[in-house]
Amino acid sequence: MARFKAKIFTAWCWVASALSTAFWATVSILSSFVSGSGRLQHYCMRRWSQDNLWLSRTRVEIEGLENIDRSRPQIFVANHSGLHDILSLAANLPIQFRWIAKRSLFSVPFMGWHMRRSGYIPIDRDNPRDMAKSIMEAARAINSGINAIAFPEGTRSKTGELGKFYGGVFSLALRTGVPLVPVSLDGSYRVIVPTTFRVTPGVILRIKIDRPIDLSLYTKADKQRLMDDVFRIMNRNLEELRSRRQPEEEGQDAIYRWIHPK
């Protein structure tokens, strides 16, 4: 019976999410014709993210909001283990920001067009010459006052463990000189189980925003040292967030208890 109930909940989540996505994507696309700044598109993304967190019954605990400097742009780097990393950041960060994404995504029909119209920032990580050019373009956007978020692992972790970093966003940070802010997230990979579509209700996704890193202490030749320092900070914070997990904490959620009655 529990397995059948889990399938019902998962089906409900995906159908309702598809309807929410269709609605907010339509509003966002229409907004892009009147908002060249991307602000309205960001609002649509925030509302879409809030919808989907509610649908999946995911609870978010966030700390370190005082480390967000509203007076100047910052580059946030976060670990990535599932869709709910994107949802939780979009729904809970109290600032306008743009995603940094690999350039190949901007070639996807329709999606790439809308990403450009929304002000997302492309980075080419496959060709060294194109990467240098894309970093210069991205640096101009950030220095104009745009906050940006990147997932330096480049792909999702299926276990929640921190993966190897790509260097593109760190080259970008050193070029701009704006503060680099490590963000650690734990729990996303438990909401939608890797290799399946099953949605687990009641997961607590914990976020820790660390203090900004002063890049005046690094030169361009220190990129690897910067990457290593950020990796250590994020890994340490991930271990701390995991230590807060309580046995069967999903059981605090009514839908989880309906699926798995004691």
Kinemage of the C-alpha trace (Angstrom):
@kinemage 1
@onewidth
@group {chain A} dominant
@subgroup {mainchain}
@vectorlist {calphas} color= white
{ca met a 1} P 0.000 0.000 0.000
{ca ala a 2} L 2.835 2.423 0.829
{ca arg a 3} L 4.322 1.894 -2.618
{ca phe a 4} L 0.957 2.605 -4.275
{ca lys a 5} L 0.471 5.794 -2.212
{ca ala a 6} L 3.994 6.925 -3.098
{ca lys a 7} L 3.164 6.513 -6.789
{ca ile a 8} L -0.032 8.558 -6.374
{ca phe a 9} L 1.880 11.370 -4.663
{ca thr a 10} L 4.653 11.308 -7.264
{ca ala a 11} L 2.141 11.429 -10.129
{ca trp a 12} L 0.343 14.352 -8.463
{ca cys a 13} L 3.630 16.225 -8.062
{ca trp a 14} L 4.705 15.805 -11.687
{ca val a 15} L 1.300 16.675 -13.181
{ca ala a 16} L 0.845 19.729 -10.961
{ca ser a 17} L 4.458 20.769 -11.602
{ca ala a 18} L 3.908 20.543 -15.352
{ca leu a 19} L 0.869 22.837 -15.062
{ca ser a 20} L 2.800 25.307 -12.886
{ca thr a 21} L 5.730 25.229 -15.310
{ca ala a 22} L 3.481 25.850 -18.316
{ca phe a 23} L 1.798 28.801 -16.583
{ca trp a 24} L 4.902 30.548 -15.244
{ca ala a 25} L 6.919 29.854 -18.398
{ca thr a 26} L 4.193 31.515 -20.468
{ca val a 27} L 4.074 34.529 -18.153
{ca ser a 28} L 7.874 34.737 -18.142
{ca ile a 29} L 8.107 34.614 -21.937
{ca leu a 30} L 5.487 37.332 -22.305
{ca ser a 31} L 7.290 39.376 -19.628
{ca ser a 32} L 10.527 39.170 -21.605
{ca phe a 33} L 8.998 41.387 -24.287
{ca val a 34} L 8.488 44.224 -21.809
{ca ser a 35} L 11.360 43.590 -19.360
{ca gly a 36} L 14.795 43.800 -20.897
{ca ser a 37} L 16.370 43.701 -17.434
{ca gly a 38} L 15.091 40.225 -16.601
{ca arg a 39} L 13.476 41.371 -13.344
{ca leu a 40} L 9.999 40.131 -14.245
{ca gln a 41} L 11.419 36.814 -15.448
{ca his a 42} L 13.193 36.465 -12.106
{ca tyr a 43} L 9.875 37.039 -10.313
{ca cys a 44} L 8.277 34.279 -12.403
{ca met a 45} L 11.150 31.921 -11.563
{ca arg a 46} L 10.728 32.696 -7.863
{ca arg a 47} L 6.989 31.998 -7.934
{ca trp a 48} L 7.487 28.804 -9.968
{ca ser a 49} L 10.091 27.648 -7.443
{ca gln a 50} L 7.782 28.359 -4.506
{ca asp a 51} L 5.009 26.372 -6.205
{ca asn a 52} L 7.211 23.347 -6.732
{ca leu a 53} L 8.676 23.374 -3.240
{ca trp a 54} L 5.123 23.383 -1.895
{ca leu a 55} L 4.011 20.610 -4.242
{ca ser a 56} L 6.881 18.328 -3.213
{ca arg a 57} L 6.365 19.198 0.462
{ca thr a 58} L 10.012 20.263 0.724
{ca arg a 59} L 10.902 22.421 3.703
{ca val a 60} L 13.843 24.825 3.477
{ca glu a 61} L 16.041 25.977 6.360
{ca ile a 62} L 18.476 28.718 5.385
{ca glu a 63} L 21.160 30.522 7.349
{ca gly a 64} L 23.764 33.159 6.529
{ca leu a 65} L 21.480 35.640 4.764
{ca glu a 66} L 23.472 38.380 6.503
{ca asn a 67} L 26.399 37.445 4.216
{ca ile a 68} L 24.501 38.730 1.187
{ca asp a 69} L 25.670 42.260 0.380
{ca arg a 70} L 22.834 44.164 -1.289
{ca ser a 71} L 25.094 47.128 -2.039
{ca arg a 72} L 27.311 45.383 -4.600
{ca pro a 73} L 27.274 42.362 -6.915
{ca gln a 74} L 28.458 38.989 -5.675
{ca ile a 75} L 29.104 35.609 -7.274
{ca phe a 76} L 27.568 32.689 -5.387
{ca val a 77} L 28.939 29.169 -5.901
{ca ala a 78} L 26.795 26.258 -4.737
{ca asn a 79} L 26.939 22.476 -4.792
{ca his a 80} L 24.376 20.704 -6.947
{ca ser a 81} L 22.650 17.371 -6.317
{ca gly a 82} L 19.151 17.886 -7.692
{ca leu a 83} L 16.456 20.150 -9.107
{ca his a 84} L 15.541 21.391 -5.654
{ca asp a 85} L 18.880 23.192 -5.302
{ca ile a 86} L 17.656 25.536 -8.023
{ca leu a 87} L 14.174 25.813 -6.534
{ca ser a 88} L 15.364 26.513 -2.994
{ca leu a 89} L 17.858 29.204 -4.016
{ca ala a 90} L 15.425 30.918 -6.367
{ca ala a 91} L 12.674 30.918 -3.738
{ca asn a 92} L 14.741 32.024 -0.749
{ca leu a 93} L 17.552 34.365 -1.797
{ca pro a 94} L 16.251 37.915 -1.214
{ca ile a 95} L 18.041 39.425 -4.216
{ca gln a 96} L 17.865 39.599 -7.972
{ca phe a 97} L 20.387 37.228 -9.532
{ca arg a 98} L 21.164 35.472 -12.809
{ca trp a 99} L 22.313 31.896 -13.334
{ca ile a 100} L 25.712 31.140 -14.852
{ca ala a 101} L 25.288 28.155 -17.185
{ca lys a 102} L 27.344 26.277 -19.736
{ca arg a 103} L 27.034 27.823 -23.189
{ca ser a 104} L 25.735 24.617 -24.790
{ca leu a 105} L 22.430 25.078 -22.933
{ca phe a 106} L 21.914 28.356 -24.768
{ca ser a 107} L 21.792 26.406 -28.039
{ca val a 108} L 18.774 24.355 -26.942
{ca pro a 109} L 15.810 25.473 -29.078
{ca phe a 110} L 13.457 27.870 -27.338
{ca met a 111} L 14.984 27.345 -23.863
{ca gly a 112} L 18.283 28.927 -24.859
{ca trp a 113} L 16.486 31.877 -26.446
{ca his a 114} L 14.562 32.532 -23.264
{ca met a 115} L 17.668 32.129 -21.096
{ca arg a 116} L 19.332 34.911 -23.060
{ca arg a 117} L 16.286 37.143 -22.803
{ca ser a 118} L 16.263 36.544 -19.042
{ca gly a 119} L 19.868 37.687 -18.667
{ca tyr a 120} L 21.438 34.312 -17.851
{ca ile a 121} L 25.226 34.282 -18.230
{ca pro a 122} L 26.870 31.729 -20.573
{ca ile a 123} L 30.314 30.236 -19.943
{ca asp a 124} L 32.034 28.094 -22.575
{ca arg a 125} L 34.045 25.400 -20.806
{ca asp a 126} L 34.958 23.199 -23.787
{ca asn a 127} L 37.148 25.460 -25.924
{ca pro a 128} L 39.894 27.473 -24.140
{ca arg a 129} L 39.716 30.381 -26.609
{ca asp a 130} L 35.926 30.577 -26.440
{ca met a 131} L 36.063 30.233 -22.661
{ca ala a 132} L 38.301 33.298 -22.360
{ca lys a 133} L 35.918 35.285 -24.544
{ca ser a 134} L 32.822 34.154 -22.639
{ca ile a 135} L 34.475 34.989 -19.300
{ca met a 136} L 35.186 38.523 -20.491
{ca glu a 137} L 31.553 38.928 -21.582
{ca ala a 138} L 30.297 37.513 -18.280
{ca ala a 139} L 32.637 39.802 -16.325
{ca arg a 140} L 31.152 42.854 -18.032
{ca ala a 141} L 27.648 41.732 -17.052
{ca ile a 142} L 28.585 41.165 -13.412
{ca asn a 143} L 30.566 44.392 -13.117
{ca ser a 144} L 27.454 46.217 -14.327
{ca gly a 145} L 25.814 45.226 -11.034
{ca ile a 146} L 24.397 41.718 -11.568
{ca asn a 147} L 24.534 39.027 -8.888
{ca ala a 148} L 25.258 35.581 -10.314
{ca ile a 149} L 25.017 31.963 -9.174
{ca ala a 150} L 26.997 29.013 -10.524
{ca phe a 151} L 27.293 25.297 -9.815
{ca pro a 152} L 31.065 24.731 -10.176
{ca glu a 153} L 30.725 20.927 -10.209
{ca gly a 154} L 29.198 21.244 -13.664
{ca thr a 155} L 26.842 18.301 -13.138
{ca arg a 156} L 24.602 16.917 -10.428
{ca ser a 157} L 25.948 14.713 -7.673
{ca lys a 158} L 23.877 11.545 -7.241
{ca thr a 159} L 25.013 10.997 -3.671
{ca gly a 160} L 25.082 14.502 -2.236
{ca glu a 161} L 28.877 14.378 -1.984
{ca leu a 162} L 30.806 17.351 -3.324
{ca gly a 163} L 32.294 16.674 -6.765
{ca lys a 164} L 35.308 18.034 -8.612
{ca phe a 165} L 35.126 21.733 -9.540
{ca tyr a 166} L 35.465 23.222 -13.009
{ca gly a 167} L 37.566 26.386 -13.129
{ca gly a 168} L 35.441 28.679 -15.299
{ca val a 169} L 33.500 30.457 -12.566
{ca phe a 170} L 36.678 30.962 -10.527
{ca ser a 171} L 38.430 32.559 -13.506
{ca leu a 172} L 35.369 34.779 -13.843
{ca ala a 173} L 35.452 35.731 -10.159
{ca leu a 174} L 39.147 36.622 -10.291
{ca arg a 175} L 38.574 38.744 -13.391
{ca thr a 176} L 35.715 40.697 -11.829
{ca gly a 177} L 37.154 40.933 -8.325
{ca val a 178} L 33.658 40.849 -6.795
{ca pro a 179} L 33.258 38.793 -3.605
{ca leu a 180} L 32.820 35.046 -4.037
{ca val a 181} L 30.243 33.514 -1.688
{ca pro a 182} L 30.276 29.734 -0.955
{ca val a 183} L 26.805 28.199 -0.560
{ca ser a 184} L 26.276 24.653 0.712
{ca leu a 185} L 23.005 22.741 0.286
{ca asp a 186} L 22.071 19.376 1.757
{ca gly a 187} L 18.981 17.311 1.016
{ca ser a 188} L 18.079 17.970 -2.618
{ca tyr a 189} L 19.134 14.522 -3.840
{ca arg a 190} L 16.719 12.967 -1.328
{ca val a 191} L 13.641 14.773 -2.693
{ca ile a 192} L 13.748 13.250 -6.165
{ca val a 193} L 15.574 9.971 -5.813
{ca pro a 194} L 18.469 9.706 -8.338
{ca thr a 195} L 17.781 7.474 -11.388
{ca thr a 196} L 14.039 7.517 -10.555
{ca phe a 197} L 11.190 10.027 -10.757
{ca arg a 198} L 9.961 9.235 -7.248
{ca val a 199} L 9.300 12.270 -5.053
{ca thr a 200} L 9.806 12.018 -1.295
{ca pro a 201} L 7.638 14.422 0.739
{ca gly a 202} L 8.783 16.114 3.927
{ca val a 203} L 12.504 16.413 3.170
{ca ile a 204} L 14.242 19.302 4.915
{ca leu a 205} L 16.660 21.030 2.548
{ca arg a 206} L 19.274 22.922 4.536
{ca ile a 207} L 21.258 25.844 3.102
{ca lys a 208} L 24.277 27.593 4.597
{ca ile a 209} L 25.607 30.803 3.030
{ca asp a 210} L 29.185 31.378 4.163
{ca arg a 211} L 31.075 34.639 4.467
{ca pro a 212} L 32.204 36.295 1.213
{ca ile a 213} L 35.766 35.558 0.162
{ca asp a 214} L 37.911 38.657 -0.413
{ca leu a 215} L 39.475 38.064 -3.827
{ca ser a 216} L 42.046 40.826 -3.306
{ca leu a 217} L 43.970 38.113 -1.434
{ca tyr a 218} L 44.299 36.084 -4.654
{ca thr a 219} L 45.938 36.697 -8.021
{ca lys a 220} L 44.935 35.102 -11.322
{ca ala a 221} L 47.762 32.633 -10.789
{ca asp a 222} L 46.102 31.563 -7.535
{ca lys a 223} L 42.990 30.090 -9.163
{ca gln a 224} L 43.692 26.544 -7.987
{ca arg a 225} L 44.307 27.771 -4.439
{ca leu a 226} L 40.999 29.638 -4.559
{ca met a 227} L 39.211 26.519 -5.838
{ca asp a 228} L 40.766 24.419 -3.078
{ca asp a 229} L 39.817 26.960 -0.397
{ca val a 230} L 36.207 27.132 -1.597
{ca phe a 231} L 36.012 23.329 -1.812
{ca arg a 232} L 37.178 23.008 1.802
{ca ile a 233} L 34.658 25.591 3.022
{ca met a 234} L 31.741 24.005 1.194
{ca asn a 235} L 32.699 20.463 2.163
{ca arg a 236} L 33.043 21.441 5.824
{ca asn a 237} L 29.637 23.132 5.762
{ca leu a 238} L 28.046 20.143 4.031
{ca glu a 239} L 29.296 17.852 6.785
{ca glu a 240} L 27.870 20.233 9.386
{ca leu a 241} L 24.483 20.379 7.644
{ca arg a 242} L 24.330 16.588 7.380
{ca ser a 243} L 25.046 16.276 11.095
{ca arg a 244} L 21.799 18.148 11.817
{ca arg a 245} L 19.683 15.543 10.061
{ca gln a 246} L 17.397 13.734 12.474
{ca pro a 247} L 16.250 10.111 12.070
{ca glu a 248} L 12.968 9.978 10.150
{ca glu a 249} L 12.593 13.763 10.123
{ca glu a 250} L 10.408 13.404 7.010
{ca gly a 251} L 7.830 11.897 9.365
{ca gln a 252} L 6.976 15.407 10.550
{ca asp a 253} L 5.128 15.839 7.251
{ca ala a 254} L 1.465 14.749 7.057
{ca ile a 255} L 1.750 13.371 3.505
{ca tyr a 256} L 4.801 11.307 4.430
{ca arg a 257} L 2.862 9.862 7.392
{ca trp a 258} L -0.048 9.072 5.050
{ca ile a 259} L 2.298 7.145 2.755
{ca his a 260} L 4.219 5.493 5.588
{ca pro a 261} L 1.832 5.077 8.549
{ca lys a 262} L 3.387 3.670 11.669
